[in-house]
Amino acid sequence: MRTSERSRLSGVEAVSEYLLSASWSAEIRQQHLCGADGPVAQLEEKLRRFYGMKHALCVSNATTGLFALALAAGLRRSEFVTTPFTYGATVAGWLLLGGRPKFADIDPHTLSLDCDSVRRVITPKTKALLAVDVLGIPSDTKALRALSDEYGIWYFADASQSLGAMRDGIPASSLADALVVSFTAGKTLFAGEGGAILTSNSALYEKLIFYTQHPSRQRRELGLSLDNELAFNARMAPTSAAWANATFESSLRRLRRHQRKCFQVIDALNDIGLTAPITFKTDNIKPSFFRLTCALKREPRVPSTLLRELHSRNLPLTLENLPLRLIHHQPAFRAQYPQYVQKAPSCPQAERQTSIRRLLTEVRAARV
């Protein structure tokens, strides 16, 4: 039996065991509500150990986690700096709270926020920096930490695609005031649906509990006399947590194999020389490679020549357009938030990367 099959079976067994137990055990059902023991608490402990952060809070999904962060940090109607080179869910919750985005440009190699560009758009009204480990490439968390400290603003990170990624020997975005990870389809750790918030800021964590968790957990963690029945339910389903617990270690092992394979492709790309050099190894960056991309040189025959060279190296890959649109180009954003489209600064690197960058995907044999 293959490792992936064993992992799936262990997940099925864990979910079945939880459902059978919870169907008759009032104690287990209460564990879920108060956050003590049970699969959710176990997953939070694994995440705390992995990131080396003080607190972990499982939530229903990463989009909800990012919304909860803005709510807990008091960012209603506040200005924040972020990247346009990301999926819309990164900023969806912040916009719903009346947040005012200012878009900074990206580094052409890591595709994450460029600190010099952030400095050019930040203002005295800026309250937070929202970075993104886009495509699983860790942003420069050390530089972003120093920048946010210099200006006295929050530093949050959308790390939905980067669980298991490392930069300078530490987990991706782990120097942020808080980061959010995702457990949905295609992510390092799949749990059907779900996410988590990681932070070492105890005051922020307590507000997250107050705004997102059941009063039973609020009373257990915040004090017997304090609860908030008006909180919105952002809890992660315990069945999803049970699956994630059962597959946590095997998912990280599978990620390591995926990373080795992607670095083999990168070595080939750098050797062929038809794409911009990818310097992750020398820069001490180990992405999760949620997606592997390359930036094509502009010769008209580059795509066909590149694929032929890759295939000759026994790398059956194909090139696809990048499945990402800049936030301020999206019709939904332009229709709902025209005031920020008009004021959006120029982001030439982000514009260029969307035009020259391609997604590398494996060619799978047709089933017969």
Backbone torsions as a table, in degrees:
resi	resn	phi	psi	omega
1	MET	NA	131.8	-179.5
2	ARG	-70.2	157.3	-178.6
3	THR	-59.3	-41.4	-179.0
4	SER	-63.1	-35.7	178.7
5	GLU	-69.9	-40.5	177.4
6	ARG	-62.9	-39.1	179.7
7	SER	-63.4	-44.3	179.1
8	ARG	-63.1	-42.4	179.2
9	LEU	-62.7	-40.0	178.4
10	SER	-64.9	-35.2	176.3
11	GLY	-65.7	-43.9	178.3
12	VAL	-61.3	-43.5	179.9
13	GLU	-63.6	-40.8	-179.3
14	ALA	-65.6	-42.0	178.9
15	VAL	-65.7	-43.8	-179.9
16	SER	-61.4	-43.4	-179.8
17	GLU	-62.2	-41.7	179.8
18	TYR	-64.9	-46.7	-177.2
19	LEU	-62.4	-42.2	179.7
20	LEU	-65.1	-38.4	-179.7
21	SER	-72.6	-45.1	-176.2
22	ALA	-67.8	-24.4	-178.1
23	SER	-64.2	-24.4	-179.1
24	TRP	-121.8	-14.6	-172.9
25	SER	-100.7	109.3	175.9
26	ALA	-65.2	-30.1	179.9
27	GLU	-63.6	-42.7	179.9
28	ILE	-66.9	-40.4	178.6
29	ARG	-63.1	-38.1	179.3
30	GLN	-69.9	-33.4	176.8
31	GLN	-56.9	-40.0	-179.6
32	HIS	-65.0	-43.3	-177.4
33	LEU	-67.4	-37.6	-175.3
34	CYS	-94.8	-5.4	176.4
35	GLY	77.6	12.5	-179.6
36	ALA	-99.9	134.7	-179.9
37	ASP	55.1	-158.9	176.9
38	GLY	69.9	172.6	-174.7
39	PRO	-64.0	-35.1	-179.8
40	VAL	-65.9	-46.6	179.0
41	ALA	-63.0	-38.0	179.2
42	GLN	-65.4	-41.2	178.6
43	LEU	-66.9	-39.9	178.0
44	GLU	-60.9	-39.0	178.2
45	GLU	-65.4	-41.5	178.0
46	LYS	-62.0	-40.7	-179.7
47	LEU	-68.5	-40.0	176.7
48	ARG	-58.9	-45.1	-179.5
49	ARG	-65.4	-41.1	-176.9
50	PHE	-64.4	-44.3	-176.1
51	TYR	-89.1	-14.4	-177.0
52	GLY	67.1	32.1	-179.5
53	MET	-112.7	158.0	-169.4
54	LYS	-73.5	-35.6	-173.5
55	HIS	-130.2	145.4	170.4
56	ALA	-135.0	138.0	-179.8
57	LEU	-133.6	112.2	178.5
58	CYS	-75.3	139.7	-179.3
59	VAL	-134.5	173.8	-173.0
60	SER	-67.2	-30.9	175.8
61	ASN	-168.9	169.3	-175.8
62	ALA	-68.3	-34.6	178.5
63	THR	-60.6	-44.1	176.6
64	THR	-64.1	-38.9	178.3
65	GLY	-60.6	-43.0	179.2
66	LEU	-67.3	-39.4	175.7
67	PHE	-61.0	-45.1	-179.2
68	ALA	-62.5	-36.8	178.2
69	LEU	-61.7	-46.9	179.8
70	ALA	-63.0	-38.5	179.3
71	LEU	-65.5	-48.5	-177.1
72	ALA	-67.1	-31.2	-179.2
73	ALA	-84.8	0.4	178.1
74	GLY	70.7	40.1	-174.4
75	LEU	-98.8	19.8	174.7
76	ARG	-57.7	131.7	176.1
77	ARG	55.3	32.2	-178.3
78	SER	-106.6	152.2	176.0
79	GLU	-80.8	137.2	176.2
80	PHE	-142.0	152.6	178.6
81	VAL	-103.8	133.1	178.9
82	THR	-149.7	-176.3	179.8
83	THR	-101.2	142.8	173.3
84	PRO	-81.7	-10.1	-173.9
85	PHE	-91.2	71.3	-177.2
86	THR	-163.0	171.7	175.5
87	TYR	-77.2	147.8	-173.8
88	GLY	-59.5	-27.5	-178.3
89	ALA	-62.4	-22.5	177.6
90	THR	-54.8	-43.5	-173.8
91	VAL	-107.1	-2.4	-173.0
92	ALA	-55.8	-51.6	-177.9
93	GLY	-65.6	-37.3	179.9
94	TRP	-65.9	-38.3	177.8
95	LEU	-67.4	-38.1	178.1
96	LEU	-62.3	-27.7	177.2
97	LEU	-87.0	8.5	177.9
98	GLY	84.4	14.5	179.6
99	GLY	-61.9	147.8	-177.6
100	ARG	-113.0	101.3	-175.3
101	PRO	-78.6	143.5	168.1
102	LYS	-124.0	125.1	-172.9
103	PHE	-94.0	127.8	175.4
104	ALA	-107.8	158.7	-176.0
105	ASP	-79.6	175.2	-175.1
106	ILE	-115.4	159.7	169.7
107	ASP	-76.1	129.9	-174.5
108	PRO	-67.7	-16.8	-177.9
109	HIS	-94.0	-42.7	-179.1
110	THR	-99.0	-12.1	177.7
111	LEU	66.4	9.8	179.9
112	SER	-102.0	174.6	-175.7
113	LEU	-52.9	133.7	176.0
114	ASP	-93.6	122.5	-173.5
115	CYS	-61.9	-37.0	179.0
116	ASP	-64.1	-39.0	178.2
117	SER	-67.6	-38.4	177.0
118	VAL	-59.1	-44.1	179.5
119	ARG	-59.0	-33.1	-176.9
120	ARG	-74.3	-24.9	-176.2
121	VAL	-106.9	-13.8	-178.8
122	ILE	-68.2	144.9	-179.6
123	THR	-132.6	170.9	176.2
124	PRO	-60.9	-17.8	179.6
125	LYS	-86.6	-10.3	-176.8
126	THR	-67.3	129.6	-178.1
127	LYS	-108.0	-19.7	-174.3
128	ALA	-155.9	156.2	174.1
129	LEU	-116.7	124.8	179.5
130	LEU	-115.6	101.8	-179.3
131	ALA	-92.2	163.6	-179.5
132	VAL	-138.1	130.3	171.8
133	ASP	-87.0	70.2	-170.5
134	VAL	-66.0	139.0	-179.7
135	LEU	60.7	15.4	178.8
136	GLY	86.8	10.1	179.2
137	ILE	-92.0	119.9	-177.4
138	PRO	-64.0	132.1	173.3
139	SER	-73.7	169.6	-177.6
140	ASP	-78.9	82.2	-172.2
141	THR	-65.2	-31.3	178.2
142	LYS	-66.3	-45.6	-179.4
143	ALA	-68.2	-39.3	179.8
144	LEU	-68.6	-34.9	175.8
145	ARG	-63.2	-46.4	179.9
146	ALA	-63.4	-39.3	-178.8
147	LEU	-66.0	-45.2	-179.1
148	SER	-66.8	-35.5	175.9
149	ASP	-65.4	-39.5	-179.9
150	GLU	-60.5	-39.9	-176.7
151	TYR	-95.3	-5.3	178.5
152	GLY	67.2	41.3	-178.9
153	ILE	-122.5	163.4	175.2
154	TRP	-65.7	145.9	171.2
155	TYR	-123.7	108.1	177.6
156	PHE	-114.5	157.0	-177.1
157	ALA	-137.0	131.3	168.6
158	ASP	-86.6	98.6	-179.9
159	ALA	-105.6	29.9	-175.9
160	SER	-56.0	-33.9	-173.6
161	GLN	-103.4	6.5	-168.9
162	SER	-121.6	15.5	176.4
163	LEU	-57.6	125.3	-178.0
164	GLY	95.6	-10.8	177.6
165	ALA	-79.1	153.5	-178.7
166	MET	-135.4	150.4	171.7
167	ARG	-144.4	128.0	-177.1
168	ASP	55.1	33.3	174.3
169	GLY	82.2	5.9	179.0
170	ILE	-125.7	154.8	-179.4
171	PRO	-59.1	147.7	-177.9
172	ALA	-54.1	129.6	174.3
173	SER	63.4	18.4	-174.7
174	SER	-76.0	-3.4	174.2
175	LEU	-96.0	2.4	177.2
176	ALA	-70.5	158.3	172.2
177	ASP	-60.5	-32.3	173.5
178	ALA	-162.4	149.3	175.6
179	LEU	-132.0	158.3	-179.6
180	VAL	-124.2	133.3	176.5
181	VAL	-117.4	162.5	-175.8
182	SER	-125.6	146.9	178.0
183	PHE	-122.7	30.7	-179.4
184	THR	-90.6	-174.8	-173.2
185	ALA	-56.3	134.1	176.5
186	GLY	86.9	-10.0	-178.7
187	LYS	-82.5	166.3	-177.7
188	THR	-52.0	-47.5	178.9
189	LEU	-113.3	113.4	-179.0
190	PHE	-98.2	130.0	178.9
191	ALA	-133.0	22.2	-174.0
192	GLY	86.1	-60.2	173.9
193	GLU	-164.0	153.8	178.9
194	GLY	145.8	171.6	178.3
195	GLY	-166.2	-179.1	179.2
196	ALA	-153.8	151.2	174.3
197	ILE	-109.6	130.0	177.3
198	LEU	-114.4	133.4	177.9
199	THR	-157.4	154.7	170.9
200	SER	-109.3	5.1	179.3
201	ASN	-90.1	103.9	-174.2
202	SER	-65.8	-37.4	179.5
203	ALA	-63.8	-41.8	177.8
204	LEU	-65.4	-42.1	179.3
205	TYR	-59.7	-43.0	-179.6
206	GLU	-63.3	-37.7	177.4
207	LYS	-68.4	-37.1	176.5
208	LEU	-61.8	-42.6	176.1
209	ILE	-60.3	-45.4	-176.8
210	PHE	-62.1	-38.5	-175.1
211	TYR	-88.5	-19.9	-168.7
212	THR	-124.5	-11.3	-171.2
213	GLN	-113.0	165.6	179.9
214	HIS	-65.6	146.8	177.9
215	PRO	-53.1	-29.0	178.0
216	SER	-61.2	-41.4	178.6
217	ARG	-74.0	-36.3	177.1
218	GLN	-59.4	-45.7	-179.0
219	ARG	-66.4	-38.8	-178.3
220	ARG	-66.5	-39.9	-173.6
221	GLU	-98.0	-25.8	-173.9
222	LEU	-108.1	-12.7	-179.1
223	GLY	129.0	147.9	-173.5
224	LEU	-64.0	-28.3	-174.7
225	SER	-95.0	0.1	-173.4
226	LEU	-116.1	117.5	170.7
227	ASP	-151.0	164.7	-173.8
228	ASN	-138.1	93.1	178.4
229	GLU	-70.2	-9.0	179.8
230	LEU	-90.3	3.1	177.3
231	ALA	-64.2	150.6	173.8
232	PHE	-89.8	142.8	-174.2
233	ASN	-76.5	103.0	178.4
234	ALA	-110.7	15.9	-174.7
235	ARG	-67.2	146.7	174.2
236	MET	-79.2	140.7	176.5
237	ALA	-63.4	131.7	-178.8
238	PRO	-63.2	-27.3	176.9
239	THR	-66.6	-37.9	176.6
240	SER	-65.5	-40.8	178.5
241	ALA	-65.2	-38.1	178.4
242	ALA	-61.7	-43.4	177.3
243	TRP	-62.8	-45.4	-178.4
244	ALA	-62.5	-40.6	178.1
245	ASN	-61.3	-43.8	-175.8
246	ALA	-68.9	-24.3	-175.5
247	THR	-113.7	6.3	-173.9
248	PHE	-57.4	-56.8	-175.6
249	GLU	-67.8	-41.2	179.9
250	SER	-67.3	-31.6	176.9
251	SER	-65.7	-39.8	178.0
252	LEU	-68.8	-35.9	175.5
253	ARG	-65.3	-40.5	178.1
254	ARG	-64.1	-37.6	177.2
255	LEU	-61.2	-42.4	-179.9
256	ARG	-59.5	-41.1	177.3
257	ARG	-64.4	-42.4	178.7
258	HIS	-62.1	-42.4	178.8
259	GLN	-62.5	-43.5	178.5
260	ARG	-60.7	-40.7	-180.0
261	LYS	-65.7	-41.2	179.8
262	CYS	-66.4	-36.7	177.8
263	PHE	-68.4	-30.4	173.5
264	GLN	-63.2	-41.8	177.5
265	VAL	-64.3	-42.4	179.5
266	ILE	-61.7	-42.7	177.1
267	ASP	-58.3	-40.7	179.2
268	ALA	-67.0	-43.7	179.4
269	LEU	-59.8	-45.0	-179.9
270	ASN	-65.6	-34.0	178.8
271	ASP	-71.6	-39.1	-179.5
272	ILE	-68.3	-40.9	172.5
273	GLY	82.8	17.3	179.5
274	LEU	-98.7	2.0	179.1
275	THR	-129.1	163.0	175.5
276	ALA	-60.7	139.4	-179.6
277	PRO	-56.7	139.0	176.1
278	ILE	-107.0	114.9	-167.8
279	THR	-110.5	30.3	-177.6
280	PHE	-57.7	-42.2	-177.1
281	LYS	-62.0	-50.2	-177.5
282	THR	-70.0	-24.8	179.6
283	ASP	-89.9	4.1	179.4
284	ASN	59.4	44.3	179.3
285	ILE	-117.3	129.6	176.7
286	LYS	-125.7	91.2	-178.9
287	PRO	-66.7	165.0	170.3
288	SER	-81.3	-13.5	-178.5
289	PHE	54.2	50.7	170.1
290	PHE	-53.8	-38.5	168.7
291	ARG	-140.8	138.8	175.3
292	LEU	-101.3	124.8	-178.6
293	THR	-128.3	165.7	173.8
294	CYS	-143.2	153.3	178.2
295	ALA	-101.7	115.5	-175.7
296	LEU	-75.7	144.3	167.1
297	LYS	-75.9	164.2	-164.2
298	ARG	-89.1	2.7	177.4
299	GLU	-61.1	137.8	-172.7
300	PRO	-62.9	-27.6	-176.9
301	ARG	-96.5	10.2	-176.7
302	VAL	-57.4	-49.3	-175.3
303	PRO	-57.8	-49.2	-177.8
304	SER	-67.5	-40.5	179.1
305	THR	-65.3	-42.0	-179.8
306	LEU	-61.6	-46.1	-179.3
307	LEU	-64.1	-39.9	178.6
308	ARG	-61.8	-42.9	178.8
309	GLU	-65.0	-41.2	179.0
310	LEU	-64.9	-42.9	-179.6
311	HIS	-64.5	-34.7	178.5
312	SER	-67.0	-20.1	176.9
313	ARG	-95.6	16.2	179.4
314	ASN	62.6	38.7	175.8
315	LEU	-120.4	89.7	-175.3
316	PRO	-76.7	82.7	-176.4
317	LEU	-118.3	159.5	173.2
318	THR	-132.1	162.7	-179.2
319	LEU	-106.2	135.4	176.2
320	GLU	-131.0	159.7	176.9
321	ASN	-65.2	150.5	-179.5
322	LEU	-67.6	123.8	-177.7
323	PRO	-82.6	58.7	-175.3
324	LEU	-152.8	131.8	176.1
325	ARG	-116.6	139.5	177.2
326	LEU	-58.9	138.4	-174.6
327	ILE	-52.8	-49.1	-173.8
328	HIS	-78.1	4.0	171.9
329	HIS	-99.5	-13.4	-174.3
330	GLN	-71.9	133.8	-178.1
331	PRO	-56.5	-39.1	-178.9
332	ALA	-64.6	-40.1	178.4
333	PHE	-67.3	-44.3	-177.5
334	ARG	-64.8	-34.0	-179.3
335	ALA	-74.4	-39.5	-174.9
336	GLN	-88.1	-28.4	-174.5
337	TYR	-131.8	56.8	-176.7
338	PRO	-61.4	-27.2	-178.6
339	GLN	-63.9	-29.5	-179.9
340	TYR	-88.0	-22.2	173.3
341	VAL	-66.7	-44.0	-178.0
342	GLN	-64.5	-33.8	-176.4
343	LYS	-96.3	-0.4	-176.0
344	ALA	-63.5	125.9	179.4
345	PRO	-71.1	161.3	176.6
346	SER	-69.4	134.6	177.5
347	CYS	-126.4	75.2	-171.7
348	PRO	-60.7	-36.8	-179.9
349	GLN	-67.6	-41.7	177.7
350	ALA	-62.3	-42.2	178.0
351	GLU	-61.4	-44.4	-176.9
352	ARG	-67.2	-42.3	-177.0
353	GLN	-65.7	-32.4	177.1
354	THR	-67.9	-22.0	-178.5
355	SER	-92.9	-31.4	-174.9
356	ILE	-105.4	-10.4	-174.6
357	ARG	-91.7	140.6	-179.6
358	ARG	-127.4	151.3	177.5
359	LEU	-88.7	132.0	176.1
360	LEU	-98.9	121.0	179.5
361	THR	-127.5	151.6	-177.6
362	GLU	-77.6	136.2	175.4
363	VAL	-82.3	119.1	-179.2
364	ARG	-99.8	140.4	179.4
365	ALA	-66.1	141.1	179.6
366	ALA	-68.2	142.2	178.2
367	ARG	-80.2	141.6	179.4
368	VAL	-122.1	NA	NA
